[in-house]
């Protein structure tokens, strides 16, 4: 059973729905997995919970979109 975990900045449900669909299709095509066996977990991190270069994301101008 394929399990995919994605860490990302918050995105719309529409974006996550499309990504989950495409990931599932890739596993079906490449591994021959059934769609029902593919699980996709989204772990969304906002700017208060990540840092880059020593600066918190919420303090950066180029932070999460």
Backbone torsions as a table, in degrees:
resi	resn	phi	psi	omega
1	UNK	NA	110.4	178.5
2	UNK	-67.9	135.0	174.9
3	UNK	-127.0	124.1	-179.2
4	UNK	-115.9	128.9	176.3
5	UNK	-114.8	128.4	-178.0
6	UNK	-117.9	124.4	173.3
7	UNK	-104.2	127.8	-175.3
8	UNK	-158.3	168.7	170.8
9	UNK	-73.0	157.4	-179.3
10	UNK	-54.8	135.5	178.4
11	UNK	-130.8	166.5	179.5
12	UNK	-71.4	158.2	175.9
13	UNK	-61.2	-36.0	179.0
14	UNK	-61.3	-42.5	177.8
15	UNK	-64.6	-44.9	-179.6
16	UNK	-65.8	-37.9	178.1
17	UNK	-60.6	-46.6	-179.6
18	UNK	-65.4	-42.9	179.6
19	UNK	-64.1	-43.8	178.4
20	UNK	-60.3	-40.7	179.1
21	UNK	-62.0	-45.9	-178.0
22	UNK	-69.2	-39.0	177.5
23	UNK	-62.8	-44.3	179.7
24	UNK	-61.6	-44.5	178.2
25	UNK	-60.5	-38.9	179.8
26	UNK	-63.5	-42.5	178.4
27	UNK	-66.7	-37.4	176.6
28	UNK	-61.8	-46.3	-175.7
29	UNK	-70.5	-47.8	-172.6
30	UNK	-83.5	-43.7	-175.6
31	UNK	-99.7	-11.9	-176.1
32	UNK	74.6	19.6	179.5
33	UNK	-72.2	152.0	172.7
34	UNK	-79.8	149.7	-179.9
35	UNK	-57.5	-38.8	-178.1
36	UNK	-66.2	-19.7	-178.7
37	UNK	-87.2	-12.1	-176.6
38	UNK	-89.0	125.3	177.3
39	UNK	-116.4	135.5	178.7
40	UNK	-124.6	124.0	178.5
41	UNK	-111.0	130.3	177.2
42	UNK	-105.2	122.8	175.6
43	UNK	-112.9	105.3	-175.9
44	UNK	-98.3	133.8	-175.2
45	UNK	-121.3	123.4	178.0
46	UNK	-90.9	176.5	-173.3
47	UNK	-64.3	-15.7	177.2
48	UNK	-85.4	-3.7	-175.2
49	UNK	-125.0	23.9	174.4
50	UNK	-154.6	158.7	177.3
51	UNK	-143.8	153.6	174.4
52	UNK	-141.0	134.4	178.8
53	UNK	61.8	27.6	177.9
54	UNK	83.8	0.4	-179.9
55	UNK	-113.6	135.1	177.7
56	UNK	-64.1	144.1	-179.5
57	UNK	-57.0	-36.9	-178.7
58	UNK	-70.9	-14.8	178.8
59	UNK	-97.8	-7.8	-175.9
60	UNK	-92.6	143.3	175.2
61	UNK	-72.4	-26.1	-179.9
62	UNK	-102.4	30.1	-178.0
63	UNK	-69.1	-162.8	-177.3
64	UNK	-56.8	146.1	178.2
65	UNK	-105.0	NA	NA
